[in-house]
Amino acid sequence: MGEQVTRVGIVGTGVISGTYLDHLAKLPGVEVVAVADLDLARAQAVATDSVRALSPDDLYAADDVDIVVNLTIPAAHAAVHQAALAAGKHVYGEKPLAMDRAEAEPLLKYAAANDLRIGCAPDTVLGTGTQTARAVIDRGDIGTPHAATAFMVTPGHELWHPAPEFYYQPGGGPVLDMGPYYITSLVTLLGPVRRVTARAGQSKQERMIHTGPRAGTVFPVEVPTHVTGVLEHESGALTTVLMSFDVWAGRLPRIEVHGTDGSLSVPDPNGFDGAVELVTAAQREWTEVPTAGGYAGAGRGVGVADMARALRNGEPHRANGELAYHVLDVLESFIDSAVQDQPLDVASTVTRPAAVPLGATPDTA
């Protein structure tokens, strides 16, 4: 395998694991060597001649696993992270980092005390979409950013997911499910958030599964499904946010950033690429911006490869635990603000990760 390959084990072989396995196989500097699931048969179903199926405990103990990639459900994120860290492994997980700040904070402290690293999705912000938008902002094309909007609306995941209940349980909902993509992108573009204010609603007490073998099954809704409010960034910029599972259709932009000299349209933060468009005081029509940064052709798992390179080179990795904790803090504060009916300060802060230069690959920059 050679010294330039970091070996990966995946825990959790549900729906999202197929995407990770496909993309990690194409990325430089990483090699998946094992998969694990509480249901060993599910792990065996995706195992190959070069990727063996193990129990979670055996994967944590495996000598040839350097990074454990945690693709379990949100309720299990913290426990799997802790088990992997306790076994001396670096960890990278799907979002959110944990169910809440109380679960997440001990993970960061343990990792720091034991010279281990935590990485966390979303790594979509490392693609050419968000990174081109960041380059436009950083070079001053829109002047000083002072405002942004972020909209994520959908009628609900029960329309397509065969087992959608966890989206409507604590740890789910539009804020914690899709919010990490939007807030991670906004922090990447505008810096950390210091204060939030929000309102929340819930259109239905129950929802029905529309697809798969359990179609017609009704289940309860336990979290707010429509949340809106404002984020105040440390820079002073204000972002208006709407996240909802209660909207059948909308013609709303994903993210726009407005500055003293222009406005910027940012592509869907749940994707890696997409068109970035710009309007300036001099050019009053929307114009697509040439790609100016980001990992080209990226897919889920590029954050793992970025972390692996950083480990080998002794550099900070971009999709890091501190960023994921700040995003979780913002999202949890957003929900708390709605429940408590008052603005709330965000206790944590974070430094924006390094930009991904144009033409970079995960094993070089």
Phi, psi and chi 1 to 4 in degrees:
 res  aa     phi    psi   chi1   chi2   chi3   chi4
   1 MET       -  -35.0  -74.9 -177.0  -72.0      -
   2 GLY    88.5  162.9      -      -      -      -
   3 GLU   -72.7  -18.3  -66.7 -178.1   -4.1      -
   4 GLN   -92.7   13.9  -64.0  -54.5  -55.1      -
   5 VAL  -116.4  126.7  173.8      -      -      -
   6 THR  -100.2  131.0  -60.4      -      -      -
   7 ARG   -94.0  137.1  -60.4  158.7  -59.7  179.6
   8 VAL  -121.3  139.1  173.2      -      -      -
   9 GLY  -120.9  136.5      -      -      -      -
  10 ILE  -107.1  128.6  -67.6  175.8      -      -
  11 VAL  -109.7  122.4  177.8      -      -      -
  12 GLY   102.9  106.6      -      -      -      -
  13 THR  -115.8   43.5   54.2      -      -      -
  14 GLY   -79.9 -157.1      -      -      -      -
  15 VAL   -56.3  -45.3  174.2      -      -      -
  16 ILE   -71.9  -19.9 -166.0   66.2      -      -
  17 SER   -63.4  -32.0   67.2      -      -      -
  18 GLY   -61.2  -41.2      -      -      -      -
  19 THR   -64.5  -44.1  -59.2      -      -      -
  20 TYR   -62.7  -45.1  -89.3   85.2      -      -
  21 LEU   -62.0  -41.3  -74.5  164.1      -      -
  22 ASP   -63.0  -47.1  -72.9  -14.2      -      -
  23 HIS   -76.5  -38.2  -74.9  -67.5      -      -
  24 LEU   -62.7  -31.6  -75.5  169.1      -      -
  25 ALA   -65.3  -21.6      -      -      -      -
  26 LYS   -97.7   -8.5  -56.8  170.1 -174.0  174.4
  27 LEU   -90.8  143.9  -71.9  168.5      -      -
  28 PRO   -76.1  147.9   28.6  -35.0      -      -
  29 GLY    84.0   -0.7      -      -      -      -
  30 VAL  -133.9  149.0  -69.0      -      -      -
  31 GLU  -143.1  123.6  178.8 -178.0    5.9      -
  32 VAL   -78.8  124.0  178.4      -      -      -
  33 VAL  -113.4  -17.2  -61.9      -      -      -
  34 ALA  -155.5  153.2      -      -      -      -
  35 VAL  -132.3  152.0  -68.7      -      -      -
  36 ALA  -146.1  153.4      -      -      -      -
  37 ASP  -157.9  150.1 -161.9  -76.3      -      -
  38 LEU   -58.0  -31.8  -70.5  175.6      -      -
  39 ASP   -95.3   97.6 -179.4   -8.4      -      -
  40 LEU   -58.3  -31.2 -175.4   58.1      -      -
  41 ALA   -62.0  -35.2      -      -      -      -
  42 ARG   -66.9  -39.5  -68.1 -148.9  -51.9 -179.8
  43 ALA   -66.6  -41.7      -      -      -      -
  44 GLN   -63.0  -29.8  -69.4  169.5  -24.7      -
  45 ALA   -67.9  -24.4      -      -      -      -
  46 VAL  -108.7   -1.9  -60.5      -      -      -
  47 ALA   -70.2  156.9      -      -      -      -
  48 THR  -135.7 -174.1   66.1      -      -      -
  49 ASP   -61.9  -29.5  -69.9  -16.9      -      -
  50 SER  -105.4   -5.4   58.7      -      -      -
  51 VAL  -125.4  108.8 -180.0      -      -      -
  52 ARG   -91.7  154.1   64.7 -167.8 -171.4  -81.4
  53 ALA   -95.3  131.7      -      -      -      -
  54 LEU  -134.5  167.9  -59.7  172.2      -      -
  55 SER   -74.8  157.6   71.0      -      -      -
  56 PRO   -54.2  -45.3  -30.3   37.8      -      -
  57 ASP   -61.6  -39.7  -74.4  -15.9      -      -
  58 ASP   -68.4  -33.2  -74.3  -16.5      -      -
  59 LEU   -67.8  -42.9 -172.8  144.0      -      -
  60 TYR   -59.2  -35.1  -55.2  143.3      -      -
  61 ALA   -85.7   -9.1      -      -      -      -
  62 ALA   -64.9  130.5      -      -      -      -
  63 ASP   -69.3  -22.7  -69.9  -23.2      -      -
  64 ASP   -98.7   18.1   62.5  -16.7      -      -
  65 VAL  -111.2  119.8  171.4      -      -      -
  66 ASP   -95.7  -40.5  -56.2  -52.4      -      -
  67 ILE  -124.4  128.6  -61.7  175.2      -      -
  68 VAL   -94.6  122.7  172.0      -      -      -
  69 VAL   -98.0  117.5  173.6      -      -      -
  70 ASN   -98.2  105.4  180.0   -0.4      -      -
  71 LEU  -114.4   28.8  -55.4 -177.5      -      -
  72 THR   -78.3  177.4   59.4      -      -      -
  73 ILE   -69.6  156.4   62.1  171.5      -      -
  74 PRO   -51.7  -37.6  -30.2   36.4      -      -
  75 ALA   -64.0  -20.4      -      -      -      -
  76 ALA  -102.5   -3.5      -      -      -      -
  77 HIS   -56.1  -50.5  -76.3 -178.4      -      -
  78 ALA   -65.0  -42.9      -      -      -      -
  79 ALA   -65.4  -41.5      -      -      -      -
  80 VAL   -68.3  -43.6  170.5      -      -      -
  81 HIS   -55.3  -48.5  -83.0  -20.2      -      -
  82 GLN   -64.3  -40.4 -175.0   56.5   57.4      -
  83 ALA   -63.9  -41.4      -      -      -      -
  84 ALA   -67.9  -44.2      -      -      -      -
  85 LEU   -61.2  -41.7  -69.2  167.6      -      -
  86 ALA   -62.5  -26.3      -      -      -      -
  87 ALA   -86.3    3.9      -      -      -      -
  88 GLY    85.1   18.3      -      -      -      -
  89 LYS   -99.4  146.2  -50.7  -61.8 -174.2 -173.9
  90 HIS   -71.6  153.0  -53.6  -71.6      -      -
  91 VAL  -132.2  147.0  -65.0      -      -      -
  92 TYR  -137.3  129.9 -179.7   98.6      -      -
  93 GLY  -130.3  161.5      -      -      -      -
  94 GLU   -67.5  160.5 -107.1  -56.9  -35.6      -
  95 LYS   -80.5  156.5   50.7   76.0 -171.0  170.2
  96 PRO   -77.1  167.4   30.8  -35.5      -      -
  97 LEU   -54.8  -40.7  177.2   60.4      -      -
  98 ALA  -158.7  178.2      -      -      -      -
  99 MET   -67.6  -31.9  -70.6  -80.4  -78.6      -
 100 ASP  -159.1  177.5   54.1   35.7      -      -
 101 ARG   -64.0  -34.8  -69.0  163.6  -67.9 -156.0
 102 ALA   -64.0  -33.9      -      -      -      -
 103 GLU   -77.7  -35.1  -80.4 -168.3  -14.8      -
 104 ALA   -77.3  -39.6      -      -      -      -
 105 GLU   -59.2  -44.2 -170.5  171.9    3.9      -
 106 PRO   -62.4  -29.5  -21.7   32.7      -      -
 107 LEU   -63.8  -45.7  -60.4  174.0      -      -
 108 LEU   -64.5  -41.1  -63.9  179.8      -      -
 109 LYS   -64.6  -42.0  -70.7 -178.0  176.5  179.0
 110 TYR   -65.4  -44.7 -175.2   92.8      -      -
 111 ALA   -61.2  -45.3      -      -      -      -
 112 ALA   -63.1  -40.2      -      -      -      -
 113 ALA   -70.7  -20.3      -      -      -      -
 114 ASN  -116.7   18.1  -70.2  -84.2      -      -
 115 ASP    55.1   41.6 -163.1   25.1      -      -
 116 LEU  -116.4  159.9  -64.9  169.5      -      -
 117 ARG  -114.9  148.0  -63.1 -152.9 -169.7 -169.4
 118 ILE  -119.6  130.3  -65.2  177.5      -      -
 119 GLY  -121.2  159.4      -      -      -      -
 120 CYS  -155.3  139.0 -171.1      -      -      -
 121 ALA   -65.6  159.1      -      -      -      -
 122 PRO   -85.0  142.0   30.3  -35.2      -      -
 123 ASP  -101.8    7.5   52.0    4.4      -      -
 124 THR   -56.9  -29.9   47.7      -      -      -
 125 VAL   -67.9   -9.6  -64.1      -      -      -
 126 LEU   -88.6   -5.5  -55.9 -178.6      -      -
 127 GLY   -79.1 -178.0      -      -      -      -
 128 THR   -73.1  -21.3   54.6      -      -      -
 129 GLY   -65.4  -68.4      -      -      -      -
 130 THR   -64.5  -36.9  -62.6      -      -      -
 131 GLN   -70.0  -33.2  -70.8  -67.0  -39.1      -
 132 THR   -66.6  -42.8  -68.1      -      -      -
 133 ALA   -60.5  -41.2      -      -      -      -
 134 ARG   -62.5  -42.3  173.2  173.7  174.8  166.9
 135 ALA   -62.0  -39.8      -      -      -      -
 136 VAL   -61.7  -45.2  169.7      -      -      -
 137 ILE   -65.3  -46.8  -67.5  170.2      -      -
 138 ASP   -66.1  -28.5  -71.9   -6.6      -      -
 139 ARG   -88.4    0.7   69.9 -166.4 -176.2 -161.3
 140 GLY    88.8   16.4      -      -      -      -
 141 ASP   -64.2  -27.3  -71.6   10.6      -      -
 142 ILE  -108.9   14.9   64.3  168.7      -      -
 143 GLY    72.9 -143.5      -      -      -      -
 144 THR   -88.0  119.3  -58.4      -      -      -
 145 PRO   -65.5  132.9  -16.5   29.6      -      -
 146 HIS  -130.2  -10.6   60.1   77.8      -      -
 147 ALA  -156.9  158.1      -      -      -      -
 148 ALA  -154.5  161.9      -      -      -      -
 149 THR  -130.3  146.7   54.6      -      -      -
 150 ALA  -142.4  120.5      -      -      -      -
 151 PHE  -127.1  127.1  -59.4  108.1      -      -
 152 MET  -132.0  106.5 -168.5  -63.5  -61.8      -
 153 VAL  -129.2  139.3  -63.2      -      -      -
 154 THR  -156.7  154.9  175.2      -      -      -
 155 PRO   -77.4   -9.8   24.9  -33.3      -      -
 156 GLY   130.5  147.7      -      -      -      -
 157 HIS   -77.5  -13.7  -64.6  -22.1      -      -
 158 GLU   -65.9  -14.2   70.3  -84.4   12.5      -
 159 LEU   -72.7  -23.5  -61.7  179.8      -      -
 160 TRP  -128.8  -22.4   59.9  -90.1      -      -
 161 HIS   -92.0  131.0 -161.1  -67.9      -      -
 162 PRO   -73.7  -15.4   26.5  -34.4      -      -
 163 ALA  -140.8   71.0      -      -      -      -
 164 PRO   -88.2    3.4   34.6  -36.5      -      -
 165 GLU   -55.6  -38.0  -72.5   92.3  -24.3      -
 166 PHE   -65.4  -20.8   70.8   94.1      -      -
 167 TYR   -68.5  -17.9  -72.1  112.6      -      -
 168 TYR  -116.2   16.2  -62.6   90.4      -      -
 169 GLN  -112.4  165.0  -64.7  168.0  -10.2      -
 170 PRO   -49.6  133.4  -30.4   37.5      -      -
 171 GLY    97.6  -12.4      -      -      -      -
 172 GLY  -110.9 -144.0      -      -      -      -
 173 GLY    81.7  164.9      -      -      -      -
 174 PRO   -62.8  -31.6   23.2  -33.9      -      -
 175 VAL   -69.4  -51.2  172.8      -      -      -
 176 LEU   -81.5  -23.4  -71.6  178.0      -      -
 177 ASP   -77.6  -59.4  172.7   44.5      -      -
 178 MET   -98.9  -20.1  -65.4  -59.1  -65.9      -
 179 GLY   -54.1  -38.8      -      -      -      -
 180 PRO   -56.8  -35.5  -30.3   37.7      -      -
 181 TYR   -63.5  -45.8  -62.8  106.1      -      -
 182 TYR   -72.9  -45.9  -74.1   76.4      -      -
 183 ILE   -70.2  -37.5  -56.3  -52.9      -      -
 184 THR   -62.0  -41.2  -55.9      -      -      -
 185 SER   -64.8  -44.0 -176.6      -      -      -
 186 LEU   -64.6  -39.1  -71.5  163.0      -      -
 187 VAL   -67.7  -38.1  171.0      -      -      -
 188 THR   -62.0  -37.3  -62.5      -      -      -
 189 LEU   -84.0  -42.5  -62.7  172.0      -      -
 190 LEU  -118.8   -4.6  -61.9  172.9      -      -
 191 GLY    91.5  178.5      -      -      -      -
 192 PRO   -65.3  164.0   22.4  -32.4      -      -
 193 VAL  -106.2  136.4  175.8      -      -      -
 194 ARG  -110.3  -17.2   65.9 -175.2  176.1 -161.5
 195 ARG  -156.1  144.7 -167.5  167.8  175.5   82.2
 196 VAL  -135.7  154.5  -59.4      -      -      -
 197 THR  -143.9  139.3 -176.0      -      -      -
 198 ALA  -152.1  160.9      -      -      -      -
 199 ARG  -132.9  151.2  -60.7  -69.9  -69.1  171.2
 200 ALA  -139.2  153.2      -      -      -      -
 201 GLY  -145.4  174.7      -      -      -      -
 202 GLN  -149.0  113.6 -179.8 -179.7  -40.9      -
 203 SER   -79.4  -25.9   68.2      -      -      -
 204 LYS  -135.7  143.6  -56.8  174.2 -175.4  176.8
 205 GLN   -86.3  -22.9  -60.7  -59.4  -50.2      -
 206 GLU  -137.2  155.1  -65.1  179.8  -27.8      -
 207 ARG  -133.7  162.9  -59.4 -133.9  174.3 -172.0
 208 MET  -123.9  136.2 -175.6  177.1   71.2      -
 209 ILE   -72.2  133.3  -60.1  172.9      -      -
 210 HIS  -106.1   -9.3  -74.3 -113.7      -      -
 211 THR  -143.1  158.2 -172.8      -      -      -
 212 GLY    86.5 -175.8      -      -      -      -
 213 PRO   -66.0  -17.7   22.6  -33.3      -      -
 214 ARG  -105.4   17.5  -62.3  172.1   58.5 -125.3
 215 ALA   -53.3  135.5      -      -      -      -
 216 GLY    97.4  -13.4      -      -      -      -
 217 THR   -71.0  133.0  -59.1      -      -      -
 218 VAL  -101.1  139.2  174.6      -      -      -
 219 PHE  -140.0  155.7   60.9   91.7      -      -
 220 PRO   -78.8  152.9   28.2  -34.6      -      -
 221 VAL  -102.4  122.8  176.3      -      -      -
 222 GLU  -112.6    0.4  -57.9  175.1   34.2      -
 223 VAL  -135.0  159.2  -66.2      -      -      -
 224 PRO   -59.2  141.2  -22.8   33.4      -      -
 225 THR  -116.7    2.4   48.8      -      -      -
 226 HIS  -145.3  111.2 -174.5   95.4      -      -
 227 VAL  -130.6  133.7 -174.1      -      -      -
 228 THR  -141.2  152.3 -174.8      -      -      -
 229 GLY   171.3 -158.4      -      -      -      -
 230 VAL  -133.2  137.3  175.6      -      -      -
 231 LEU  -106.0  131.8  -47.1  177.2      -      -
 232 GLU  -104.8  113.0 -179.1 -176.8  -14.5      -
 233 HIS   -77.1  157.5  -64.4  -95.9      -      -
 234 GLU   -59.3  -26.3  -70.7 -177.1    7.6      -
 235 SER   -72.6  -14.4   66.7      -      -      -
 236 GLY   101.1  -13.4      -      -      -      -
 237 ALA   -64.9  144.6      -      -      -      -
 238 LEU  -113.8  127.0  -60.1  176.9      -      -
 239 THR  -111.5  124.6  -63.4      -      -      -
 240 THR   -88.8  128.3  -58.6      -      -      -
 241 VAL  -123.2  138.6  176.0      -      -      -
 242 LEU  -136.3  122.4  169.9   60.9      -      -
 243 MET  -130.8  122.7  -62.8  178.8 -172.7      -
 244 SER  -148.9  141.4 -179.3      -      -      -
 245 PHE  -103.2   17.3  -72.6  168.6      -      -
 246 ASP  -118.4   15.8  -67.9  -18.8      -      -
 247 VAL  -118.5  119.9  176.6      -      -      -
 248 TRP   -71.1  -35.4  -80.0  100.6      -      -
 249 ALA  -160.3  147.0      -      -      -      -
 250 GLY  -150.5  149.0      -      -      -      -
 251 ARG  -109.6   50.8  -64.6  179.8  176.5  178.7
 252 LEU  -103.2  143.7  -59.4  166.5      -      -
 253 PRO   -69.2  152.3   27.2  -34.6      -      -
 254 ARG   -67.0  -65.6  -60.4  -67.1 -173.5  170.7
 255 ILE  -139.9  133.7  -65.4  176.8      -      -
 256 GLU  -127.5  144.2  -70.9 -177.6  -10.0      -
 257 VAL  -122.4  131.6 -179.4      -      -      -
 258 HIS  -118.3  130.6  -52.4  -73.0      -      -
 259 GLY  -123.3 -179.2      -      -      -      -
 260 THR   -67.6  -20.5   52.4      -      -      -
 261 ASP  -122.6    5.1  -62.3  -35.9      -      -
 262 GLY   172.5  178.6      -      -      -      -
 263 SER  -131.5  151.1  -66.5      -      -      -
 264 LEU  -130.5  131.2 -174.2   67.3      -      -
 265 SER  -102.2  121.6  175.7      -      -      -
 266 VAL  -105.4  135.5 -175.7      -      -      -
 267 PRO   -69.8  170.1   23.7  -32.2      -      -
 268 ASP   -49.1  119.7 -175.6   -5.7      -      -
 269 PRO   -72.7   -5.9   27.5  -35.1      -      -
 270 ASN   -84.2    1.7 -167.7   19.1      -      -
 271 GLY  -122.5  168.8      -      -      -      -
 272 PHE   -94.8  -23.6  -71.2   84.5      -      -
 273 ASP  -129.0 -148.4   49.8   20.7      -      -
 274 GLY   111.2  161.6      -      -      -      -
 275 ALA   -76.3  135.5      -      -      -      -
 276 VAL  -105.9  127.0  176.3      -      -      -
 277 GLU  -121.2  149.9  -65.3 -176.5  -52.1      -
 278 LEU  -134.7  138.0  174.3   67.8      -      -
 279 VAL  -122.6  134.7  166.2      -      -      -
 280 THR  -126.7  170.7   67.0      -      -      -
 281 ALA   -60.1  -30.9      -      -      -      -
 282 ALA   -86.0  -32.0      -      -      -      -
 283 GLN  -120.8  100.3  175.2   62.3   46.2      -
 284 ARG   -84.8    2.5  -62.2  -62.8 -176.2   91.4
 285 GLU  -109.4  145.3  -65.7 -176.8   -2.6      -
 286 TRP   -61.4  128.7  -73.2  106.7      -      -
 287 THR  -131.4  132.3  -57.3      -      -      -
 288 GLU   -69.9  137.2 -174.0  169.5  -18.5      -
 289 VAL   -93.8  134.1  178.5      -      -      -
 290 PRO   -59.9  148.0  -20.7   31.7      -      -
 291 THR   -54.1  130.9  -59.7      -      -      -
 292 ALA  -128.5    5.8      -      -      -      -
 293 GLY   176.2  171.7      -      -      -      -
 294 GLY   100.1  159.4      -      -      -      -
 295 TYR   -77.1  116.6  -65.3  129.7      -      -
 296 ALA   -71.9  140.1      -      -      -      -
 297 GLY    66.7   24.1      -      -      -      -
 298 ALA   -72.4  155.7      -      -      -      -
 299 GLY  -143.2  176.6      -      -      -      -
 300 ARG   -58.6  129.5  -62.6 -164.6 -165.9  -80.7
 301 GLY   111.7  -10.7      -      -      -      -
 302 VAL   -63.1  -28.9   70.2      -      -      -
 303 GLY   -65.1  -31.1      -      -      -      -
 304 VAL   -67.2  -44.2 -179.8      -      -      -
 305 ALA   -66.7  -38.1      -      -      -      -
 306 ASP   -62.7  -40.7 -179.7  -86.3      -      -
 307 MET   -68.0  -40.0  177.5  175.6  168.4      -
 308 ALA   -62.5  -44.5      -      -      -      -
 309 ARG   -61.7  -43.8 -177.1 -148.6   71.4 -103.6
 310 ALA   -62.0  -38.5      -      -      -      -
 311 LEU   -61.9  -46.7  -84.3  166.7      -      -
 312 ARG   -64.3  -33.4  -66.8 -167.7  -63.4  -91.8
 313 ASN   -99.0   -2.1  -63.5  -16.9      -      -
 314 GLY    68.9   33.1      -      -      -      -
 315 GLU  -110.7  161.9  -57.3  167.0   -7.3      -
 316 PRO   -68.2  142.1  -16.1   29.1      -      -
 317 HIS   -95.9  157.9   58.4  -68.7      -      -
 318 ARG   -84.0  -49.5  -67.3  178.2  171.2   90.3
 319 ALA   -83.9   71.1      -      -      -      -
 320 ASN   -99.5  167.6   59.3   67.4      -      -
 321 GLY   -65.1  -34.6      -      -      -      -
 322 GLU   -65.2  -40.9  -69.8   73.1   22.0      -
 323 LEU   -64.2  -45.2  175.4   59.4      -      -
 324 ALA   -62.8  -37.5      -      -      -      -
 325 TYR   -66.5  -42.9 -179.1   84.4      -      -
 326 HIS   -62.9  -41.7  179.5   64.7      -      -
 327 VAL   -62.0  -44.9  168.7      -      -      -
 328 LEU   -61.8  -40.6  178.7   61.4      -      -
 329 ASP   -61.2  -44.7 -167.5    8.4      -      -
 330 VAL   -61.7  -46.4  171.7      -      -      -
 331 LEU   -66.5  -43.1  -65.2  171.0      -      -
 332 GLU   -67.1  -38.9 -165.3  172.4   -8.0      -
 333 SER   -64.0  -36.7  -62.2      -      -      -
 334 PHE   -61.0  -47.2 -157.3   59.0      -      -
 335 ILE   -65.5  -44.0  -64.6  169.7      -      -
 336 ASP   -60.5  -39.2  -70.7  -13.7      -      -
 337 SER   -61.2  -41.0  172.1      -      -      -
 338 ALA   -66.0  -43.9      -      -      -      -
 339 VAL   -66.6  -41.8  171.3      -      -      -
 340 GLN   -85.8   -9.2  -61.7  175.7   23.8      -
 341 ASP    58.5   46.5 -168.5   20.3      -      -
 342 GLN  -159.0  152.9   63.3  177.5  -18.8      -
 343 PRO   -64.3  148.6  -18.4   31.6      -      -
 344 LEU  -134.3  140.8  -67.4  176.8      -      -
 345 ASP   -76.3  147.1  -69.0  -25.5      -      -
 346 VAL   -96.6  119.7  176.4      -      -      -
 347 ALA   -71.4  -34.5      -      -      -      -
 348 SER   -89.3  166.2   66.0      -      -      -
 349 THR  -144.6  175.5 -171.1      -      -      -
 350 VAL  -159.8  153.6   72.0      -      -      -
 351 THR   -89.4  134.6  -59.4      -      -      -
 352 ARG   -56.9  131.4  -74.9 -159.3  -55.9  168.5
 353 PRO   -61.9  160.3  -21.0   32.3      -      -
 354 ALA   -58.8  143.1      -      -      -      -
 355 ALA   -65.2  153.9      -      -      -      -
 356 VAL   -93.4  113.6  179.2      -      -      -
 357 PRO   -65.8  155.0  -15.0   27.9      -      -
 358 LEU   -59.0  130.3 -179.6   64.1      -      -
 359 GLY    87.0   -0.4      -      -      -      -
 360 ALA   -70.5  154.0      -      -      -      -
 361 THR  -122.8  157.7   61.6      -      -      -
 362 PRO   -60.6  -20.6  -25.4   35.2      -      -
 363 ASP   -98.7    5.4   62.5  -24.8      -      -
 364 THR  -123.3  -23.5   61.2      -      -      -
 365 ALA  -153.9      -      -      -      -      -
